[in-house]
């Protein structure tokens, strides 16, 4: 077997550990805006929902502009995510 080698570099593990709570926060904002939790129309929730929509929309542009075949195939998924965020933000 030999000695163990790390599969993922330390920097990527750290960024993954940071991204998970961010994604949970994004989900909580959108669920809050959708009315699952109280406080749907607070200023923070409304602004954060629109910021998330803008972020997801920019993600589409990044996927389309990428030279990576994998990123290009993610553009439709990003578009669906942005459309869903738009529906929730505009509600």
N, CA, C and O atoms as a GROMACS GRO file, in nm:
protein
  364
    1UNK      N    1   0.080  -0.120   0.000
    1UNK     CA    2   0.000   0.000   0.000
    1UNK      C    3   0.085   0.126   0.000
    1UNK      O    4   0.053   0.222  -0.070
    2UNK      N    5   0.189   0.127   0.074
    2UNK     CA    6   0.273   0.247   0.078
    2UNK      C    7   0.220   0.349   0.177
    2UNK      O    8   0.124   0.324   0.250
    3UNK      N    9   0.284   0.461   0.178
    3UNK     CA   10   0.243   0.566   0.271
    3UNK      C   11   0.121   0.642   0.216
    3UNK      O   12   0.105   0.655   0.095
    4UNK      N   13   0.037   0.690   0.304
    4UNK     CA   14  -0.083   0.763   0.257
    4UNK      C   15  -0.046   0.900   0.200
    4UNK      O   16   0.044   0.967   0.252
    5UNK      N   17  -0.115   0.939   0.096
    5UNK     CA   18  -0.097   1.072   0.040
    5UNK      C   19  -0.232   1.142   0.042
    5UNK      O   20  -0.336   1.080   0.020
    6UNK      N   21  -0.231   1.270   0.068
    6UNK     CA   22  -0.359   1.341   0.071
    6UNK      C   23  -0.420   1.350  -0.069
    6UNK      O   24  -0.350   1.382  -0.166
    7UNK      N   25  -0.549   1.322  -0.079
    7UNK     CA   26  -0.617   1.329  -0.207
    7UNK      C   27  -0.645   1.473  -0.246
    7UNK      O   28  -0.636   1.510  -0.363
    8UNK      N   29  -0.678   1.553  -0.149
    8UNK     CA   30  -0.714   1.692  -0.175
    8UNK      C   31  -0.616   1.783  -0.103
    8UNK      O   32  -0.588   1.764   0.016
    9UNK      N   33  -0.562   1.882  -0.173
    9UNK     CA   34  -0.470   1.975  -0.106
    9UNK      C   35  -0.537   2.048   0.010
    9UNK      O   36  -0.658   2.066   0.012
   10UNK      N   37  -0.456   2.086   0.105
   10UNK     CA   38  -0.506   2.150   0.227
   10UNK      C   39  -0.590   2.274   0.197
   10UNK      O   40  -0.694   2.295   0.259
   11UNK      N   41  -0.545   2.356   0.103
   11UNK     CA   42  -0.618   2.479   0.069
   11UNK      C   43  -0.758   2.450   0.018
   11UNK      O   44  -0.853   2.521   0.052
   12UNK      N   45  -0.772   2.345  -0.063
   12UNK     CA   46  -0.905   2.309  -0.113
   12UNK      C   47  -0.993   2.254  -0.002
   12UNK      O   48  -1.114   2.278  -0.001
   13UNK      N   49  -0.934   2.180   0.091
   13UNK     CA   50  -1.013   2.130   0.205
   13UNK      C   51  -1.064   2.246   0.290
   13UNK      O   52  -1.178   2.245   0.336
   14UNK      N   53  -0.980   2.346   0.310
   14UNK     CA   54  -1.021   2.463   0.389
   14UNK      C   55  -1.131   2.539   0.317
   14UNK      O   56  -1.230   2.578   0.379
   15UNK      N   57  -1.115   2.561   0.187
   15UNK     CA   58  -1.218   2.634   0.113
   15UNK      C   59  -1.349   2.557   0.110
   15UNK      O   60  -1.456   2.617   0.112
   16UNK      N   61  -1.342   2.426   0.106
   16UNK     CA   62  -1.464   2.345   0.113
   16UNK      C   63  -1.531   2.358   0.249
   16UNK      O   64  -1.653   2.368   0.259
   17UNK      N   65  -1.450   2.359   0.354
   17UNK     CA   66  -1.505   2.374   0.489
   17UNK      C   67  -1.570   2.510   0.508
   17UNK      O   68  -1.665   2.523   0.585
   18UNK      N   69  -1.519   2.612   0.441
   18UNK     CA   70  -1.578   2.745   0.450
   18UNK      C   71  -1.704   2.754   0.363
   18UNK      O   72  -1.800   2.820   0.401
   19UNK      N   73  -1.703   2.687   0.249
   19UNK     CA   74  -1.816   2.700   0.156
   19UNK      C   75  -1.942   2.632   0.208
   19UNK      O   76  -2.052   2.680   0.178
   20UNK      N   77  -1.930   2.525   0.283
   20UNK     CA   78  -2.050   2.456   0.331
   20UNK      C   79  -2.136   2.547   0.418
   20UNK      O   80  -2.257   2.556   0.393
   21UNK      N   81  -2.082   2.614   0.520
   21UNK     CA   82  -2.167   2.707   0.597
   21UNK      C   83  -2.224   2.821   0.512
   21UNK      O   84  -2.335   2.867   0.536
   22UNK      N   85  -2.147   2.866   0.412
   22UNK     CA   86  -2.199   2.971   0.323
   22UNK      C   87  -2.321   2.920   0.247
   22UNK      O   88  -2.422   2.990   0.237
   23UNK      N   89  -2.312   2.799   0.193
   23UNK     CA   90  -2.426   2.743   0.119
   23UNK      C   91  -2.547   2.723   0.210
   23UNK      O   92  -2.661   2.745   0.168
   24UNK      N   93  -2.522   2.682   0.331
   24UNK     CA   94  -2.633   2.669   0.428
   24UNK      C   95  -2.696   2.805   0.452
   24UNK      O   96  -2.818   2.817   0.458
   25UNK      N   97  -2.613   2.908   0.466
   25UNK     CA   98  -2.664   3.043   0.484
   25UNK      C   99  -2.744   3.090   0.364
   25UNK      O  100  -2.849   3.152   0.380
   26UNK      N  101  -2.695   3.060   0.242
   26UNK     CA  102  -2.769   3.096   0.121
   26UNK      C  103  -2.906   3.028   0.121
   26UNK      O  104  -3.007   3.091   0.090
   27UNK      N  105  -2.907   2.900   0.154
   27UNK     CA  106  -3.033   2.826   0.156
   27UNK      C  107  -3.128   2.884   0.260
   27UNK      O  108  -3.248   2.896   0.235
   28UNK      N  109  -3.076   2.920   0.377
   28UNK     CA  110  -3.162   2.978   0.481
   28UNK      C  111  -3.220   3.112   0.438
   28UNK      O  112  -3.336   3.140   0.465
   29UNK      N  113  -3.141   3.194   0.370
   29UNK     CA  114  -3.192   3.322   0.321
   29UNK      C  115  -3.306   3.299   0.222
   29UNK      O  116  -3.412   3.361   0.234
   30UNK      N  117  -3.285   3.209   0.126
   30UNK     CA  118  -3.388   3.186   0.024
   30UNK      C  119  -3.511   3.118   0.083
   30UNK      O  120  -3.623   3.149   0.044
   31UNK      N  121  -3.491   3.026   0.178
   31UNK     CA  122  -3.606   2.964   0.245
   31UNK      C  123  -3.682   3.068   0.327
   31UNK      O  124  -3.805   3.065   0.332
   32UNK      N  125  -3.609   3.157   0.391
   32UNK     CA  126  -3.673   3.264   0.468
   32UNK      C  127  -3.754   3.353   0.376
   32UNK      O  128  -3.869   3.387   0.406
   33UNK      N  129  -3.695   3.391   0.264
   33UNK     CA  130  -3.765   3.477   0.167
   33UNK      C  131  -3.887   3.407   0.108
   33UNK      O  132  -3.986   3.472   0.075
   34UNK      N  133  -3.880   3.275   0.095
   34UNK     CA  134  -3.992   3.198   0.042
   34UNK      C  135  -4.104   3.181   0.143
   34UNK      O  136  -4.211   3.130   0.109
   35UNK      N  137  -4.081   3.223   0.267
   35UNK     CA  138  -4.186   3.217   0.368
   35UNK      C  139  -4.182   3.094   0.456
   35UNK      O  140  -4.275   3.072   0.534
   36UNK      N  141  -4.078   3.014   0.446
   36UNK     CA  142  -4.066   2.895   0.530
   36UNK      C  143  -4.042   2.935   0.676
   36UNK      O  144  -4.090   2.869   0.768
   37UNK      N  145  -3.967   3.043   0.695
   37UNK     CA  146  -3.937   3.094   0.828
   37UNK      C  147  -3.996   3.235   0.840
   37UNK      O  148  -4.017   3.302   0.739
   38UNK      N  149  -4.023   3.281   0.962
   38UNK     CA  150  -4.074   3.418   0.978
   38UNK      C  151  -3.966   3.521   0.943
   38UNK      O  152  -3.847   3.492   0.947
   39UNK      N  153  -4.011   3.640   0.909
   39UNK     CA  154  -3.918   3.748   0.877
   39UNK      C  155  -3.890   3.759   0.729
   39UNK      O  156  -3.784   3.808   0.689
   40UNK      N  157  -3.983   3.716   0.650
   40UNK     CA  158  -3.966   3.710   0.506
   40UNK      C  159  -3.935   3.845   0.442
   40UNK      O  160  -3.857   3.852   0.347
   41UNK      N  161  -3.994   3.951   0.492
   41UNK     CA  162  -3.981   4.082   0.429
   41UNK      C  163  -3.885   4.176   0.500
   41UNK      O  164  -3.890   4.297   0.479
   42UNK      N  165  -3.798   4.121   0.584
   42UNK     CA  166  -3.700   4.208   0.648
   42UNK      C  167  -3.602   4.258   0.542
   42UNK      O  168  -3.577   4.190   0.442
   43UNK      N  169  -3.547   4.375   0.565
   43UNK     CA  170  -3.457   4.435   0.467
   43UNK      C  171  -3.340   4.346   0.431
   43UNK      O  172  -3.304   4.335   0.314
   44UNK      N  173  -3.281   4.283   0.531
   44UNK     CA  174  -3.166   4.197   0.505
   44UNK      C  175  -3.204   4.082   0.414
   44UNK      O  176  -3.133   4.053   0.318
   45UNK      N  177  -3.315   4.016   0.442
   45UNK     CA  178  -3.356   3.898   0.364
   45UNK      C  179  -3.387   3.938   0.219
   45UNK      O  180  -3.348   3.868   0.126
   46UNK      N  181  -3.457   4.049   0.201
   46UNK     CA  182  -3.492   4.094   0.066
   46UNK      C  183  -3.365   4.126  -0.014
   46UNK      O  184  -3.350   4.081  -0.127
   47UNK      N  185  -3.275   4.203   0.045
   47UNK     CA  186  -3.152   4.241  -0.025
   47UNK      C  187  -3.065   4.118  -0.050
   47UNK      O  188  -3.010   4.102  -0.159
   48UNK      N  189  -3.052   4.031   0.049
   48UNK     CA  190  -2.968   3.912   0.034
   48UNK      C  191  -3.023   3.820  -0.076
   48UNK      O  192  -2.945   3.759  -0.149
   49UNK      N  193  -3.154   3.809  -0.088
   49UNK     CA  194  -3.212   3.725  -0.193
   49UNK      C  195  -3.179   3.781  -0.331
   49UNK      O  196  -3.148   3.705  -0.422
   50UNK      N  197  -3.186   3.913  -0.347
   50UNK     CA  198  -3.150   3.974  -0.476
   50UNK      C  199  -3.002   3.961  -0.504
   50UNK      O  200  -2.962   3.942  -0.619
   51UNK      N  201  -2.920   3.972  -0.402
   51UNK     CA  202  -2.774   3.955  -0.420
   51UNK      C  203  -2.744   3.811  -0.463
   51UNK      O  204  -2.660   3.790  -0.550
   52UNK      N  205  -2.812   3.714  -0.404
   52UNK     CA  206  -2.792   3.575  -0.445
   52UNK      C  207  -2.836   3.555  -0.589
   52UNK      O  208  -2.768   3.486  -0.666
   53UNK      N  209  -2.948   3.613  -0.628
   53UNK     CA  210  -2.992   3.604  -0.768
   53UNK      C  211  -2.885   3.661  -0.861
   53UNK      O  212  -2.852   3.600  -0.963
   54UNK      N  213  -2.830   3.778  -0.827
   54UNK     CA  214  -2.726   3.840  -0.909
   54UNK      C  215  -2.602   3.750  -0.916
   54UNK      O  216  -2.542   3.735  -1.022
   55UNK      N  217  -2.566   3.691  -0.805
   55UNK     CA  218  -2.450   3.602  -0.800
   55UNK      C  219  -2.472   3.479  -0.889
   55UNK      O  220  -2.383   3.440  -0.964
   56UNK      N  221  -2.590   3.420  -0.881
   56UNK     CA  222  -2.620   3.303  -0.963
   56UNK      C  223  -2.624   3.339  -1.112
   56UNK      O  224  -2.584   3.259  -1.197
   57UNK      N  225  -2.672   3.459  -1.143
   57UNK     CA  226  -2.675   3.504  -1.282
   57UNK      C  227  -2.533   3.524  -1.335
   57UNK      O  228  -2.504   3.487  -1.449
   58UNK      N  229  -2.446   3.581  -1.254
   58UNK     CA  230  -2.306   3.594  -1.295
   58UNK      C  231  -2.240   3.457  -1.312
   58UNK      O  232  -2.150   3.441  -1.395
   59UNK      N  233  -2.285   3.360  -1.236
   59UNK     CA  234  -2.235   3.224  -1.251
   59UNK      C  235  -2.264   3.167  -1.388
   59UNK      O  236  -2.183   3.092  -1.444
   60UNK      N  237  -2.380   3.202  -1.444
   60UNK     CA  238  -2.414   3.158  -1.580
   60UNK      C  239  -2.310   3.212  -1.678
   60UNK      O  240  -2.258   3.139  -1.762
   61UNK      N  241  -2.282   3.341  -1.666
   61UNK     CA  242  -2.185   3.404  -1.757
   61UNK      C  243  -2.047   3.339  -1.745
   61UNK      O  244  -1.980   3.316  -1.845
   62UNK      N  245  -2.007   3.311  -1.623
   62UNK     CA  246  -1.878   3.246  -1.602
   62UNK      C  247  -1.874   3.107  -1.663
   62UNK      O  248  -1.773   3.067  -1.721
   63UNK      N  249  -1.983   3.032  -1.650
   63UNK     CA  250  -1.988   2.898  -1.707
   63UNK      C  251  -1.984   2.902  -1.859
   63UNK      O  252  -1.917   2.821  -1.922
   64UNK      N  253  -2.056   2.996  -1.917
   64UNK     CA  254  -2.060   3.006  -2.064
   64UNK      C  255  -1.924   3.051  -2.118
   64UNK      O  256  -1.879   3.002  -2.222
   65UNK      N  257  -1.860   3.142  -2.048
   65UNK     CA  258  -1.732   3.196  -2.095
   65UNK      C  259  -1.615   3.101  -2.074
   65UNK      O  260  -1.509   3.119  -2.133
   66UNK      N  261  -1.633   3.001  -1.991
   66UNK     CA  262  -1.524   2.910  -1.958
   66UNK      C  263  -1.483   2.825  -2.078
   66UNK      O  264  -1.566   2.792  -2.163
   67UNK      N  265  -1.358   2.791  -2.082
   67UNK     CA  266  -1.307   2.701  -2.186
   67UNK      C  267  -1.325   2.555  -2.148
   67UNK      O  268  -1.308   2.466  -2.230
   68UNK      N  269  -1.360   2.532  -2.022
   68UNK     CA  270  -1.378   2.396  -1.973
   68UNK      C  271  -1.512   2.339  -2.022
   68UNK      O  272  -1.616   2.403  -2.007
   69UNK      N  273  -1.508   2.223  -2.077
   69UNK     CA  274  -1.630   2.157  -2.126
   69UNK      C  275  -1.726   2.132  -2.009
   69UNK      O  276  -1.848   2.149  -2.023
   70UNK      N  277  -1.672   2.093  -1.896
   70UNK     CA  278  -1.755   2.067  -1.778
   70UNK      C  279  -1.828   2.194  -1.734
   70UNK      O  280  -1.947   2.190  -1.702
   71UNK      N  281  -1.757   2.306  -1.731
   71UNK     CA  282  -1.820   2.432  -1.691
   71UNK      C  283  -1.928   2.474  -1.790
   71UNK      O  284  -2.034   2.524  -1.749
   72UNK      N  285  -1.904   2.455  -1.917
   72UNK     CA  286  -2.004   2.490  -2.018
   72UNK      C  287  -2.131   2.409  -2.000
   72UNK      O  288  -2.241   2.461  -2.021
   73UNK      N  289  -2.118   2.282  -1.963
   73UNK     CA  290  -2.237   2.199  -1.944
   73UNK      C  291  -2.312   2.236  -1.816
   73UNK      O  292  -2.428   2.198  -1.798
   74UNK      N  293  -2.247   2.310  -1.727
   74UNK     CA  294  -2.314   2.353  -1.604
   74UNK      C  295  -2.398   2.479  -1.624
   74UNK      O  296  -2.473   2.517  -1.534
   75UNK      N  297  -2.386   2.544  -1.739
   75UNK     CA  298  -2.461   2.668  -1.764
   75UNK      C  299  -2.612   2.648  -1.752
   75UNK      O  300  -2.676   2.732  -1.690
   76UNK      N  301  -2.672   2.543  -1.807
   76UNK     CA  302  -2.816   2.526  -1.790
   76UNK      C  303  -2.856   2.506  -1.644
   76UNK      O  304  -2.960   2.555  -1.600
   77UNK      N  305  -2.773   2.435  -1.570
   77UNK     CA  306  -2.803   2.416  -1.427
   77UNK      C  307  -2.796   2.550  -1.354
   77UNK      O  308  -2.880   2.579  -1.269
   78UNK      N  309  -2.697   2.631  -1.388
   78UNK     CA  310  -2.685   2.764  -1.329
   78UNK      C  311  -2.804   2.851  -1.366
   78UNK      O  312  -2.851   2.931  -1.285
   79UNK      N  313  -2.853   2.836  -1.488
   79UNK     CA  314  -2.969   2.914  -1.532
   79UNK      C  315  -3.094   2.876  -1.453
   79UNK      O  316  -3.173   2.962  -1.416
   80UNK      N  317  -3.112   2.748  -1.428
   80UNK     CA  318  -3.227   2.703  -1.349
   80UNK      C  319  -3.215   2.756  -1.206
   80UNK      O  320  -3.314   2.801  -1.148
   81UNK      N  321  -3.096   2.752  -1.149
   81UNK     CA  322  -3.073   2.803  -1.014
   81UNK      C  323  -3.103   2.953  -1.009
   81UNK      O  324  -3.166   3.001  -0.915
   82UNK      N  325  -3.056   3.028  -1.108
   82UNK     CA  326  -3.081   3.172  -1.112
   82UNK      C  327  -3.230   3.201  -1.129
   82UNK      O  328  -3.283   3.292  -1.066
   83UNK      N  329  -3.298   3.124  -1.212
   83UNK     CA  330  -3.443   3.144  -1.232
   83UNK      C  331  -3.519   3.117  -1.103
   83UNK      O  332  -3.611   3.190  -1.068
   84UNK      N  333  -3.481   3.010  -1.033
   84UNK     CA  334  -3.547   2.980  -0.906
   84UNK      C  335  -3.522   3.090  -0.803
   84UNK      O  336  -3.612   3.128  -0.728
   85UNK      N  337  -3.400   3.141  -0.800
   85UNK     CA  338  -3.368   3.250  -0.708
   85UNK      C  339  -3.445   3.376  -0.745
   85UNK      O  340  -3.488   3.450  -0.656
   86UNK      N  341  -3.464   3.400  -0.873
   86UNK     CA  342  -3.543   3.516  -0.917
   86UNK      C  343  -3.688   3.505  -0.870
   86UNK      O  344  -3.745   3.602  -0.822
   87UNK      N  345  -3.745   3.388  -0.885
   87UNK     CA  346  -3.884   3.367  -0.842
   87UNK      C  347  -3.896   3.391  -0.692
   87UNK      O  348  -3.991   3.455  -0.648
   88UNK      N  349  -3.803   3.341  -0.615
   88UNK     CA  350  -3.808   3.358  -0.470
   88UNK      C  351  -3.782   3.503  -0.432
   88UNK      O  352  -3.851   3.558  -0.347
   89UNK      N  353  -3.682   3.566  -0.494
   89UNK     CA  354  -3.649   3.705  -0.460
   89UNK      C  355  -3.763   3.800  -0.495
   89UNK      O  356  -3.788   3.896  -0.422
   90UNK      N  357  -3.831   3.774  -0.604
   90UNK     CA  358  -3.938   3.863  -0.649
   90UNK      C  359  -4.070   3.840  -0.575
   90UNK      O  360  -4.163   3.920  -0.586
   91UNK      N  361  -4.077   3.733  -0.501
   91UNK     CA  362  -4.203   3.698  -0.433
   91UNK      C  363  -4.239   3.801  -0.326
   91UNK      O  364  -4.342   3.787  -0.259
   0.00000   0.00000   0.00000
